[in-house]
């Protein structure tokens, strides 16, 4: 019997049967041991014997058997049966035993009663057919009802285990979307939800690994091919300086690509390993804006930073810096010459809101929602010639989401505006942490 359901059900039924039969038997046995009833039967048997001898005693015993469905015996003080002349002294010796011990013996349980003057012993023996005198139709009705309840209870206990087993089997066969989806509040429900979280985490890690491999194989193919062509041309000896510059450019592109792929992998790693410390986002953003000044000068544009109040949140400063830096660099890359890249920071409704806007061409409306997808570029404006590989905004989105925030983009006409909204830390918590 390997089924947990069958084992639980069998144990329930056995326990129920023992409890029902035992309680009914003891109830009937105790009812038969009613002192007043036994005293009455003893006195009636004694009176019949003393007044009419054995014939009268036999008539009384027949009446007793007909009414109570039990056998009666009357003996003297030495255990001599006054009706059959048999020796019943053994019954007297067992008279002091507990009825359960008598039940476990070889014979039927005799219920004894001694006369007050000690001259007589009266014994009554229930009918030898087991169950006929203590199990009634009422008992059987409740027994069947309890059996059905045990069946339902065993099914209730084992059904989530079977559901978990099926989900594990599907997950093991490669169905990474297999989930239990239990709503139970007991330990079995907690086990099912633990499996769901484990499966969700495993699916995320495998999907990230698969996506990383696909992205690497796709993105490295083109620069490696161009690098190979540049090397062959350099070997020809014609315009060596130009070909070396091309090789250096493709090498730098490969280095940048590998670095950003590693950033994506880290961002999609284990969220539980995320550093948590108070971060002054206004100060961090000021440092990123200052570092971006060199790039704005090279592109012939300007960057302006405005903030209204200090803003503090819990998070990983390096991931937050990468998110802010990638969004700002993306804006600088597509900002027209002699234009401004506007960076602002404010607090609203318990959140810190950082906004970056450029005055470039913007993007088509149908592409706005896909700007944060890895390796996504919008036509010529997001081509490789612009220097982007489509990972910066994807890294920014993942970093913001790991901090329980949101990042959105919209056309500002002109230009593109990116908004990053993160949960702020109250001033009381900041002081307590400090």
C-alpha positions as CSV (number, residue, x, y, z in Angstrom):
1,X,0.0,0.0,0.0
2,X,2.0,2.9,-1.3
3,X,-0.7,5.5,-1.5
4,X,-0.7,8.2,1.2
5,X,-4.4,8.7,0.7
6,X,-5.1,4.9,1.3
7,X,-2.9,4.8,4.4
8,X,-4.6,7.9,6.0
9,X,-8.0,6.6,5.1
10,X,-7.3,3.2,6.5
11,X,-5.9,4.6,9.7
12,X,-9.0,6.8,10.1
13,X,-11.4,4.0,9.5
14,X,-9.6,1.6,11.9
15,X,-9.4,4.3,14.6
16,X,-13.1,5.1,14.1
17,X,-14.1,1.4,14.2
18,X,-12.2,0.7,17.4
19,X,-13.6,3.9,19.0
20,X,-17.2,3.2,18.0
21,X,-17.2,-0.5,18.9
22,X,-15.3,0.0,22.1
23,X,-17.5,2.9,23.3
24,X,-20.7,1.1,22.4
25,X,-19.6,-2.1,24.1
26,X,-18.5,-0.3,27.2
27,X,-21.8,1.7,27.3
28,X,-23.8,-1.5,27.0
29,X,-21.6,-3.3,29.5
30,X,-22.0,-0.5,32.0
31,X,-25.7,-0.5,31.4
32,X,-25.8,-4.2,32.1
33,X,-23.8,-3.7,35.3
34,X,-26.5,-1.4,36.7
35,X,-26.3,-2.1,40.5
36,X,-30.0,-1.7,41.0
37,X,-31.0,-3.9,38.1
38,X,-28.5,-6.6,39.2
39,X,-29.8,-6.5,42.8
40,X,-33.4,-6.8,41.6
41,X,-32.5,-9.8,39.4
42,X,-30.6,-11.4,42.2
43,X,-33.5,-11.0,44.7
44,X,-36.0,-12.3,42.1
45,X,-33.9,-15.4,41.4
46,X,-33.4,-15.9,45.1
47,X,-37.1,-15.6,45.9
48,X,-37.9,-18.0,43.0
49,X,-35.5,-20.6,44.3
50,X,-36.4,-20.3,47.9
51,X,-40.1,-20.5,47.2
52,X,-40.3,-22.9,44.3
53,X,-37.0,-24.7,44.1
54,X,-35.3,-25.5,40.8
55,X,-38.5,-25.4,38.7
56,X,-39.3,-21.9,39.8
57,X,-35.7,-20.8,39.3
58,X,-35.7,-22.3,35.8
59,X,-38.8,-20.4,34.9
60,X,-37.2,-17.2,36.1
61,X,-34.1,-17.9,34.1
62,X,-36.1,-18.6,31.0
63,X,-38.0,-15.3,31.4
64,X,-34.7,-13.5,32.0
65,X,-33.2,-14.9,28.7
66,X,-36.3,-14.0,26.8
67,X,-36.5,-10.4,28.0
68,X,-32.8,-9.5,28.4
69,X,-31.3,-11.9,25.8
70,X,-28.8,-13.0,28.4
71,X,-28.1,-16.1,30.5
72,X,-28.4,-16.0,34.3
73,X,-26.9,-18.2,36.9
74,X,-27.6,-18.4,40.7
75,X,-24.9,-20.0,43.0
76,X,-24.4,-20.5,46.7
77,X,-21.6,-18.8,48.5
78,X,-19.1,-21.6,47.4
79,X,-20.0,-21.2,43.7
80,X,-22.3,-24.3,43.4
81,X,-24.8,-23.7,40.6
82,X,-28.2,-24.1,42.2
83,X,-29.9,-24.9,38.8
84,X,-27.4,-27.2,37.1
85,X,-25.2,-28.4,40.0
86,X,-22.1,-27.2,38.2
87,X,-19.1,-25.7,39.9
88,X,-19.0,-22.0,39.3
89,X,-16.3,-21.1,41.9
90,X,-14.2,-19.8,39.1
91,X,-16.7,-17.1,38.4
92,X,-16.5,-16.0,42.0
93,X,-12.7,-15.8,41.8
94,X,-13.0,-13.6,38.7
95,X,-15.7,-11.4,40.2
96,X,-13.2,-8.8,41.3
97,X,-11.7,-8.4,37.9
98,X,-12.3,-5.4,35.7
99,X,-14.8,-6.1,33.0
100,X,-12.2,-5.2,30.3
101,X,-9.9,-8.0,31.6
102,X,-12.8,-10.4,31.6
103,X,-13.6,-9.4,28.0
104,X,-10.0,-10.3,27.0
105,X,-10.4,-13.8,28.4
106,X,-11.6,-16.9,26.6
107,X,-15.1,-16.8,27.9
108,X,-17.9,-14.3,27.6
109,X,-17.8,-11.5,30.2
110,X,-19.9,-12.5,33.3
111,X,-21.5,-9.7,35.3
112,X,-21.5,-10.7,39.0
113,X,-23.6,-9.6,42.0
114,X,-23.3,-11.0,45.6
115,X,-26.2,-11.0,48.0
116,X,-25.9,-8.7,51.0
117,X,-25.8,-11.7,53.4
118,X,-23.2,-13.5,51.3
119,X,-25.3,-16.7,50.8
120,X,-25.9,-16.3,47.0
121,X,-24.1,-15.1,43.9
122,X,-25.9,-14.1,40.8
123,X,-24.2,-13.9,37.4
124,X,-25.6,-12.7,34.1
125,X,-23.9,-13.4,30.8
126,X,-24.8,-11.3,27.7
127,X,-25.8,-13.1,24.5
128,X,-22.7,-14.7,22.8
129,X,-23.4,-13.1,19.4
130,X,-21.0,-10.2,19.3
131,X,-22.6,-6.9,18.4
132,X,-26.2,-8.1,18.7
133,X,-26.7,-6.6,22.1
134,X,-24.7,-3.4,22.0
135,X,-24.6,-2.2,18.3
136,X,-27.9,-0.7,17.2
137,X,-29.0,0.7,13.8
138,X,-28.4,4.1,15.3
139,X,-24.8,3.2,15.9
140,X,-24.4,1.9,12.3
141,X,-25.9,5.1,10.9
142,X,-23.4,7.3,12.7
143,X,-20.6,4.9,11.8
144,X,-21.4,5.3,8.0
145,X,-21.6,9.1,8.4
146,X,-18.2,9.1,10.1
147,X,-16.7,6.8,7.4
148,X,-17.8,9.3,4.8
149,X,-16.4,12.2,6.8
150,X,-13.0,10.4,7.2
151,X,-13.0,9.8,3.4
152,X,-13.5,13.5,2.8
153,X,-10.9,14.5,5.4
154,X,-8.3,12.1,3.9
155,X,-9.1,13.5,0.4
156,X,-8.7,17.1,1.8
157,X,-5.3,16.2,3.2
158,X,-3.9,14.4,0.2
159,X,-5.3,16.4,-2.7
160,X,-2.8,19.3,-2.4
161,X,0.0,16.7,-2.2
162,X,-1.1,15.2,-5.5
163,X,-1.4,18.6,-7.1
164,X,2.1,19.4,-5.9
165,X,3.3,16.1,-7.3
166,X,1.8,16.8,-10.7
167,X,3.3,20.3,-10.8
168,X,6.8,18.9,-9.9
169,X,6.5,16.3,-12.6
170,X,5.5,18.9,-15.2
171,X,8.3,21.2,-14.1
172,X,10.8,18.3,-14.3
173,X,9.7,17.5,-17.8
174,X,10.6,21.1,-18.9
175,X,7.3,22.9,-18.4
176,X,8.8,25.9,-16.5
177,X,5.4,27.5,-16.2
178,X,4.0,24.7,-14.0
179,X,2.6,26.1,-10.8
180,X,0.4,24.7,-8.0
181,X,-1.5,27.9,-7.3
182,X,-2.7,26.8,-3.9
183,X,-4.9,29.0,-1.7
184,X,-4.8,26.9,1.4
185,X,-3.5,28.6,4.6
186,X,-2.1,25.5,6.3
187,X,1.4,23.9,6.0
188,X,0.5,22.1,2.8
189,X,-0.5,25.5,1.2
190,X,2.8,27.0,2.4
191,X,4.7,24.1,0.9
192,X,2.9,24.6,-2.4
193,X,3.6,28.4,-2.4
194,X,7.2,27.7,-1.6
195,X,7.4,25.5,-4.6
196,X,5.7,28.2,-6.8
197,X,8.3,30.8,-5.6
198,X,11.1,28.3,-6.3
199,X,9.7,27.5,-9.8
200,X,9.3,31.3,-10.5
201,X,12.9,32.0,-9.5
202,X,14.2,29.0,-11.5
203,X,12.2,30.1,-14.6
204,X,13.6,33.6,-14.3
205,X,17.2,32.5,-14.0
206,X,16.9,30.0,-16.8
207,X,15.2,32.6,-19.0
208,X,17.8,35.2,-18.2
209,X,20.6,32.7,-19.0
210,X,18.9,31.7,-22.3
211,X,18.3,35.3,-23.3
212,X,21.9,36.2,-22.4
213,X,23.3,33.4,-24.6
214,X,21.0,34.4,-27.5
215,X,21.9,38.1,-27.1
216,X,25.6,37.4,-27.0
217,X,25.5,35.1,-30.0
218,X,23.5,37.7,-32.0
219,X,25.3,40.9,-30.9
220,X,28.8,39.6,-31.1
221,X,28.4,38.2,-34.7
222,X,28.4,41.6,-36.5
223,X,31.3,43.4,-34.7
224,X,33.4,40.2,-34.9
225,X,32.7,39.9,-38.7
226,X,33.6,43.6,-39.2
227,X,36.7,43.1,-37.0
228,X,37.8,40.2,-39.2
229,X,37.3,42.2,-42.4
230,X,39.3,45.1,-40.9
231,X,42.2,42.8,-40.0
232,X,42.3,41.3,-43.5
233,X,42.3,44.8,-45.0
234,X,45.1,45.8,-42.6
235,X,47.2,42.9,-43.8
236,X,46.9,44.2,-47.4
237,X,48.9,47.2,-46.3
238,X,46.7,49.8,-47.9
239,X,45.7,52.7,-45.6
240,X,47.0,50.9,-42.5
241,X,46.1,53.8,-40.1
242,X,42.5,53.8,-41.2
243,X,42.2,50.0,-40.8
244,X,43.8,50.1,-37.4
245,X,41.4,52.8,-36.3
246,X,38.5,50.6,-37.5
247,X,40.0,47.6,-35.5
248,X,40.2,49.8,-32.4
249,X,36.6,51.0,-32.8
250,X,35.3,47.5,-33.2
251,X,37.4,46.3,-30.2
252,X,36.0,49.1,-28.1
253,X,32.5,48.2,-29.2
254,X,33.0,44.6,-28.2
255,X,34.4,45.6,-24.8
256,X,31.4,47.9,-24.2
257,X,29.0,45.2,-25.3
258,X,30.5,42.6,-22.9
259,X,30.5,45.1,-20.0
260,X,26.8,45.9,-20.5
261,X,25.9,42.3,-21.0
262,X,27.5,41.6,-17.6
263,X,25.5,44.5,-16.1
264,X,22.3,43.0,-17.5
265,X,23.2,39.6,-16.0
266,X,23.9,41.2,-12.6
267,X,20.6,43.1,-12.7
268,X,18.7,40.0,-13.4
269,X,20.5,38.0,-10.7
270,X,19.3,37.1,-7.3
271,X,17.2,40.1,-5.9
272,X,17.9,38.8,-2.3
273,X,21.5,39.7,-2.8
274,X,20.7,43.4,-3.6
275,X,22.5,45.8,-1.3
276,X,20.2,47.9,0.9
277,X,21.5,51.1,2.4
278,X,20.2,54.7,2.6
279,X,21.0,56.5,-0.6
280,X,20.8,60.3,-1.1
281,X,19.4,60.2,-4.6
282,X,19.7,64.0,-5.1
283,X,23.5,63.8,-4.3
284,X,24.0,60.7,-6.4
285,X,22.2,62.3,-9.3
286,X,24.3,65.4,-9.0
287,X,27.5,63.3,-9.3
288,X,26.2,61.5,-12.4
289,X,25.2,64.9,-14.0
290,X,28.7,66.3,-13.3
291,X,30.4,63.2,-14.8
292,X,28.2,63.5,-17.9
293,X,29.4,67.1,-18.5
294,X,32.3,65.8,-20.6
295,X,29.9,63.9,-22.9
296,X,27.6,66.9,-23.3
297,X,30.5,69.1,-24.3
298,X,31.6,66.5,-26.9
299,X,28.1,66.4,-28.3
300,X,27.7,70.2,-28.3
301,X,24.8,70.2,-25.9
302,X,24.2,71.3,-22.3
303,X,22.9,69.5,-19.2
304,X,20.8,71.3,-16.6
305,X,20.0,69.7,-13.2
306,X,17.3,71.1,-10.9
307,X,16.1,69.6,-7.6
308,X,13.7,70.9,-5.0
309,X,14.2,68.8,-1.8
310,X,16.7,66.2,-0.5
311,X,15.5,62.7,-1.4
312,X,16.6,59.5,0.4
313,X,15.7,55.9,-0.4
314,X,17.0,52.3,0.4
315,X,18.9,50.6,-2.3
316,X,22.1,49.7,-4.1
317,X,23.9,52.9,-5.0
318,X,25.9,51.2,-7.8
319,X,22.7,49.9,-9.5
320,X,21.0,53.2,-9.1
321,X,24.0,55.0,-10.5
322,X,24.0,52.7,-13.5
323,X,20.2,53.4,-14.1
324,X,20.6,57.2,-13.9
325,X,23.7,57.2,-16.0
326,X,22.2,55.1,-18.8
327,X,19.1,57.2,-19.0
328,X,21.1,60.4,-19.1
329,X,23.6,59.1,-21.6
330,X,20.8,58.0,-23.8
331,X,19.3,61.5,-23.7
332,X,22.7,63.1,-24.5
333,X,23.2,60.7,-27.4
334,X,20.1,61.9,-29.2
335,X,20.1,65.6,-28.1
336,X,20.6,68.1,-30.9
337,X,23.6,70.4,-30.8
338,X,23.2,73.6,-28.8
339,X,20.2,72.1,-26.9
340,X,19.6,71.2,-23.3
341,X,19.2,67.9,-21.5
342,X,17.0,68.6,-18.5
343,X,17.4,66.6,-15.3
344,X,15.1,67.1,-12.4
345,X,14.3,65.5,-9.0
346,X,11.3,65.9,-6.8
347,X,9.2,64.1,-4.2
348,X,5.5,63.3,-4.5
349,X,3.2,61.1,-2.5
350,X,6.0,59.2,-0.7
351,X,7.9,58.6,-3.9
352,X,11.1,60.1,-5.4
353,X,10.6,61.1,-9.1
354,X,13.7,61.6,-11.3
355,X,13.0,63.0,-14.8
356,X,15.3,63.2,-17.8
357,X,14.3,65.0,-21.0
358,X,16.0,65.7,-24.2
359,X,14.9,67.9,-27.2
360,X,15.7,65.4,-29.9
361,X,13.5,63.7,-32.5
362,X,11.7,61.5,-30.0
363,X,10.4,58.0,-31.0
364,X,7.3,56.7,-32.8
365,X,4.4,56.2,-30.4
366,X,4.3,52.5,-31.2
367,X,7.9,52.1,-30.1
368,X,7.6,53.9,-26.7
369,X,6.6,50.8,-24.8
370,X,9.5,48.8,-26.2
371,X,12.3,51.3,-25.5
372,X,13.2,49.3,-22.3
373,X,13.5,45.9,-24.1
374,X,17.1,44.6,-24.4
375,X,18.7,45.3,-27.8
376,X,15.7,47.2,-29.1
377,X,16.4,50.1,-31.4
378,X,14.1,52.4,-33.2
379,X,15.1,52.6,-36.9
380,X,18.0,54.8,-37.9
381,X,17.8,56.8,-34.7
382,X,18.7,53.8,-32.6
383,X,21.1,52.3,-35.1
384,X,24.6,51.0,-34.3
385,X,26.1,54.1,-35.9
386,X,24.7,56.1,-33.0
387,X,27.0,54.1,-30.7
388,X,24.1,52.4,-28.8
389,X,23.5,48.7,-28.6
390,X,20.1,48.8,-27.0
391,X,21.0,47.7,-23.5
392,X,21.3,50.9,-21.5
393,X,17.5,51.5,-21.0
394,X,17.0,47.8,-20.4
395,X,19.6,47.9,-17.5
396,X,17.9,51.0,-16.2
397,X,14.5,49.4,-16.1
398,X,15.7,46.2,-14.3
399,X,17.6,48.3,-11.7
400,X,14.6,50.5,-11.0
401,X,12.3,47.4,-10.8
402,X,14.6,45.7,-8.3
403,X,14.1,48.8,-6.1
404,X,10.3,48.4,-6.4
405,X,10.1,51.4,-8.7
406,X,8.8,52.1,-12.2
407,X,10.3,53.7,-15.3
408,X,8.3,55.1,-18.1
409,X,9.0,57.1,-21.3
410,X,6.8,59.4,-23.3
411,X,7.2,61.8,-26.2
412,X,7.5,65.4,-25.0
413,X,7.1,67.1,-28.4
414,X,9.9,67.8,-29.0
415,X,12.1,65.2,-27.5
416,X,11.7,62.2,-25.2
417,X,11.1,62.3,-21.4
418,X,11.9,59.4,-19.2
419,X,10.5,59.3,-15.6
420,X,11.9,57.1,-12.8
421,X,9.7,56.7,-9.7
422,X,11.1,55.1,-6.6
423,X,9.7,54.7,-3.1
424,X,11.2,57.2,-0.7
425,X,12.3,56.7,2.9
426,X,10.6,58.8,5.6
427,X,12.7,61.2,7.6
428,X,12.0,59.3,10.8
429,X,13.5,56.1,9.4
430,X,16.5,58.0,8.1
431,X,17.2,59.4,11.6
432,X,16.7,56.0,13.2
433,X,19.1,54.4,10.7
434,X,21.7,57.1,11.2
